[in-house]
Amino acid sequence: MAAVVVDTTGESSDKEILRVVDEFQAYLGTADAEVKQDEPTRLPLAFKSLEQEINFLGIVAALDFGRGFEKEFVEDTGRGFDDTSKFGVMHMHISGKELDADLLCTFNAFSVSEHFGLKSVQVEEEVVTGACYKLVDGPLKPYANLVEKVMQNIGKTTKSLGKTSLGTFIVSKLKSAGMTAQTLVNSLGSTYEAFHDTNGGNRKAVQLVRNLYNRFAQEPTLVDYVTVLSDVESLPVNVDAALVLAASNAKLIKSELIPVPRTELDLLKSDDSSIEAKARLETLEACKAILAKVQSAATSCQLDRFLRARYGSNEHPRVINTSNY
């Protein structure tokens, strides 16, 4: 994986932003720029109510830690990150678990091993040759710790609000006067640590609200919720590691994303955390500036697709030990 270095001369350049504005403007005149709604997240599952389905989608979104553990997942299960997270929550649902606040408050690393089908949360270590073994933390223990932290945060916060589940909280917000897609994102980010992500514009909450909008848009009976979230196209871009790399390749940000020759950021380390936070914030602000300057009507989803297609790479840095992506 190639190291990524971004221009740190201190010129960010408005010049570079204007160059990308011109490129994006040209892209908007092509067929590729046509708005393509994401397919609604519909899984082959039966739900007792809309609240239960929203709760399921919310938990899946909260567990979107990006691809920091992709290598370990493939070695352990043969599945990628998205499939592993969805598999775990689906397994809980299918096994009859009510994913309510009470259950999430008791969720732990053993629950991750049990429901997510992971063998390397804990592994056996030989103490006496061929005779005695002990359990030690395995390669996916940091992931299990993150899942436990997120699940318990959702459970405890939801109970403190007097709600029974994340789904009931979201539905109550959708029914509130003056609610919009952006205010729902803000509410999720300010209420739940699991969705709070200042440097990335509350990325996981944005993705959840987009998924909810697309889900609601498929059913005429949910038209009121579609109206509530009608500003969904104005939500910010999805600031994940891949988009940050695309922005750096386009010279839109000044921060050095990864000092040579490293290709990994460990966010338990303060220096790495500072680099990552600054790079993501600069990416978010650069994208806002582009959308503000472009002459044609454009959405953040179109800009997101354009940057990934034009400047993206599969060699983005591996970001570990973070619940943000």
Secondary structure, DSSP 8 states (H G I E B T S, - for coil): --------SS--THHHHHHHHHHHHHHHTSGGGS---------S---SSHHHHHHHHHHHHHT--TTTTHHHHHHHHS--HHHHHHHHHHHHHHTT---SHHHHHT--HHHHHHHHT-S-SEEEEEEETTTEEEEEE-TTHHHHHHHHHHHHHHHHHHHHTT-SSHHHHHHHHHTSTT--HHHHHHHHHHH-GGG--GGGTSHHHHHHHHHHHHHHTT-GGGHHHHHHTTTGGGS-----HHHHHHHHHTT---S-SS-TT--EEETTSHHHHHHHHHHHHHHHHHHHHHHHH-SS---HHHHHHHHHHHH--S---EEES-S--
